[in-house]
Amino acid sequence: MGSDKSALIYHKKPQRDHVYEMLKNICERVFFSCNKDQISSFPSSSPILPDLEKYENIGPMAALLTAFSAYPDCDFLVVACDYPLLTTQDLEAFLQSIDVNKIAAAFYKKDNSVYEPLIAWYSKRSFIEIQRMYEYEQYSLQHFLKEQDALKFESLKPDNIKSIDTPQEYRITKKAIDRLNLL
């Protein structure tokens, strides 16, 4: 993308703030996960959870391992800033679908048979398995979800589950959101 996706403006505010506001209504606590280079981009009052040094440079798994290290008795709902069309209703439907007997659950795209590991729920029981993968230098949360046969949640609005990854996709999506906000 060439810039910090979390700082992109979609809903008249940085995307990370939009996601935070959605989550604070459905979660007990909400944190911004970031790497050490991103810390200074947050206001000092922001609830940040920077990646632990030992997990640096392994991608999104670092955030999850850091969160479990800080809060080992908690389950985590992970929502990345890459999905500006995701709504609170999408997340609420997802949370209602979770089978607590499963180790994890994630949004699932049936058309290409992939989990969305960054719109997912990870039970506290998953920490042990994710830690095991880390020790074997396997850093793919997609692989973890497949290996664990995580619950597959297919959204009723699959277009809302689109990761925006290029400047062109950003411009198109921003225009679409702006049009919707005018209605």
C-alpha positions as CSV (number, residue, x, y, z in Angstrom):
1,M,0.0,0.0,0.0
2,G,3.0,2.3,0.6
3,S,1.6,3.7,3.9
4,D,0.2,2.6,7.2
5,K,-3.2,1.1,6.4
6,S,-4.5,1.8,9.9
7,A,-4.1,5.6,9.3
8,L,-6.1,5.7,6.0
9,I,-9.3,7.7,6.2
10,Y,-12.4,5.9,5.2
11,H,-15.2,6.9,7.6
12,K,-14.1,10.5,8.3
13,K,-11.4,9.2,10.7
14,P,-8.4,6.9,10.6
15,Q,-9.4,3.3,10.0
16,R,-7.9,2.1,13.3
17,D,-10.2,4.5,15.2
18,H,-13.2,3.3,13.2
19,V,-12.4,-0.4,14.1
20,Y,-11.7,0.6,17.7
21,E,-15.1,2.2,18.0
22,M,-16.8,-0.9,16.5
23,L,-15.0,-3.2,18.9
24,K,-15.4,-1.2,22.1
25,N,-19.2,-1.8,21.8
26,I,-18.8,-5.6,21.7
27,C,-15.6,-6.4,23.6
28,E,-14.6,-6.0,27.2
29,R,-11.2,-4.4,26.3
30,V,-9.8,-3.2,23.0
31,F,-6.1,-2.8,22.2
32,F,-4.2,-1.5,19.2
33,S,-1.6,-4.0,18.2
34,C,1.5,-2.5,16.6
35,N,5.1,-3.0,16.0
36,K,7.8,-0.9,17.7
37,D,8.0,1.4,14.7
38,Q,4.3,2.3,14.9
39,I,4.2,3.1,18.6
40,S,5.0,6.8,18.1
41,S,2.1,7.2,15.6
42,F,-0.5,6.6,18.4
43,P,-1.5,9.3,20.9
44,S,0.0,8.6,24.3
45,S,-3.5,7.8,25.7
46,S,-4.1,5.0,23.2
47,P,-4.3,1.5,24.6
48,I,-1.5,-0.1,22.6
49,L,0.0,-3.5,22.8
50,P,3.3,-3.4,21.0
51,D,4.7,-6.7,19.7
52,L,7.1,-8.3,22.2
53,E,10.7,-8.2,20.9
54,K,11.0,-12.0,20.7
55,Y,8.1,-12.0,18.2
56,E,9.1,-9.2,16.0
57,N,9.1,-9.6,12.2
58,I,6.9,-12.7,12.0
59,G,3.8,-10.9,10.8
60,P,0.3,-11.0,12.4
61,M,1.2,-14.0,14.6
62,A,3.4,-11.6,16.6
63,A,0.3,-9.6,17.7
64,L,-1.6,-12.7,18.8
65,L,1.4,-14.2,20.7
66,T,2.0,-10.8,22.4
67,A,-1.7,-10.6,23.4
68,F,-1.7,-14.1,24.8
69,S,1.5,-13.5,26.7
70,A,0.0,-10.4,28.3
71,Y,-3.5,-12.0,28.9
72,P,-3.1,-15.8,28.9
73,D,-6.6,-16.4,30.3
74,C,-8.4,-14.4,27.6
75,D,-9.9,-15.3,24.3
76,F,-9.3,-12.7,21.5
77,L,-11.3,-11.3,18.7
78,V,-8.8,-10.0,16.1
79,V,-9.9,-7.4,13.5
80,A,-7.4,-5.9,11.2
81,C,-7.7,-2.4,9.7
82,D,-7.6,-3.8,6.2
83,Y,-11.4,-4.3,6.0
84,P,-13.1,-0.9,5.8
85,L,-16.5,-2.3,4.7
86,L,-16.7,-4.6,7.7
87,T,-19.6,-3.6,10.0
88,T,-20.6,-4.0,13.6
89,Q,-23.4,-6.2,12.4
90,D,-21.0,-8.5,10.6
91,L,-18.9,-8.9,13.8
92,E,-22.0,-9.4,16.0
93,A,-23.3,-12.2,13.6
94,F,-19.8,-13.8,13.7
95,L,-19.6,-13.7,17.5
96,Q,-23.1,-15.3,17.8
97,S,-21.9,-18.1,15.5
98,I,-18.9,-19.1,17.6
99,D,-18.9,-22.6,19.0
100,V,-16.9,-22.3,22.2
101,N,-15.9,-26.0,21.9
102,K,-13.8,-25.0,18.9
103,I,-10.3,-23.7,19.4
104,A,-10.8,-20.8,16.9
105,A,-13.2,-19.3,14.4
106,A,-12.7,-17.0,11.4
107,F,-14.5,-15.4,8.6
108,Y,-14.3,-17.7,5.6
109,K,-14.3,-17.1,1.9
110,K,-15.9,-20.1,0.3
111,D,-15.2,-19.0,-3.3
112,N,-11.4,-19.4,-2.8
113,S,-11.5,-21.7,0.3
114,V,-9.5,-19.4,2.6
115,Y,-10.0,-18.2,6.2
116,E,-9.6,-14.6,7.0
117,P,-7.2,-15.0,10.0
118,L,-7.3,-11.3,10.7
119,I,-11.1,-11.3,11.3
120,A,-11.1,-14.2,13.7
121,W,-11.6,-15.4,17.2
122,Y,-8.9,-17.3,19.0
123,S,-9.7,-19.1,22.2
124,K,-7.2,-19.1,25.1
125,R,-6.7,-22.8,24.3
126,S,-5.2,-21.8,20.9
127,F,-2.2,-20.1,22.6
128,I,-0.5,-23.5,23.2
129,E,-0.8,-24.5,19.5
130,I,0.2,-21.1,18.1
131,Q,3.2,-21.1,20.4
132,R,4.1,-24.6,19.1
133,M,3.9,-23.3,15.6
134,Y,6.1,-20.3,16.5
135,E,8.7,-22.7,17.9
136,Y,8.8,-24.6,14.6
137,E,9.1,-21.3,12.7
138,Q,5.6,-21.7,11.2
139,Y,4.1,-18.2,11.3
140,S,0.9,-18.7,9.2
141,L,-2.3,-18.1,11.0
142,Q,-4.1,-19.4,7.9
143,H,-2.2,-22.7,8.3
144,F,-3.2,-22.8,12.0
145,L,-6.9,-22.3,11.3
146,K,-6.8,-25.0,8.6
147,E,-4.9,-27.4,10.8
148,Q,-7.3,-26.9,13.7
149,D,-10.4,-27.1,11.5
150,A,-11.5,-23.7,12.9
151,L,-15.2,-22.8,12.6
152,K,-15.8,-21.3,9.2
153,F,-18.1,-18.2,9.2
154,E,-19.5,-17.2,5.9
155,S,-20.7,-13.7,6.0
156,L,-24.2,-12.9,4.6
157,K,-22.5,-9.9,3.0
158,P,-19.3,-11.3,1.6
159,D,-18.4,-8.0,-0.2
160,N,-17.9,-6.5,3.3
161,I,-15.0,-8.9,3.8
162,K,-12.6,-7.5,1.3
163,S,-9.1,-6.6,2.3
164,I,-8.0,-3.3,0.7
165,D,-4.4,-3.7,-0.3
166,T,-3.5,-1.3,-3.1
167,P,-3.8,2.5,-3.6
168,Q,-6.3,1.9,-6.4
169,E,-8.5,-0.3,-4.2
170,Y,-8.3,2.4,-1.5
171,R,-9.5,5.1,-3.9
172,I,-12.4,3.0,-5.2
173,T,-13.5,1.9,-1.7
174,K,-13.2,5.4,-0.3
175,K,-15.4,6.8,-3.0
176,A,-18.0,4.0,-2.4
177,I,-18.0,4.7,1.3
178,D,-18.3,8.4,0.8
179,R,-21.3,7.9,-1.6
180,L,-23.0,5.7,1.1
181,N,-22.5,8.3,3.7
182,L,-24.2,10.9,1.6
183,L,-27.4,8.7,1.3
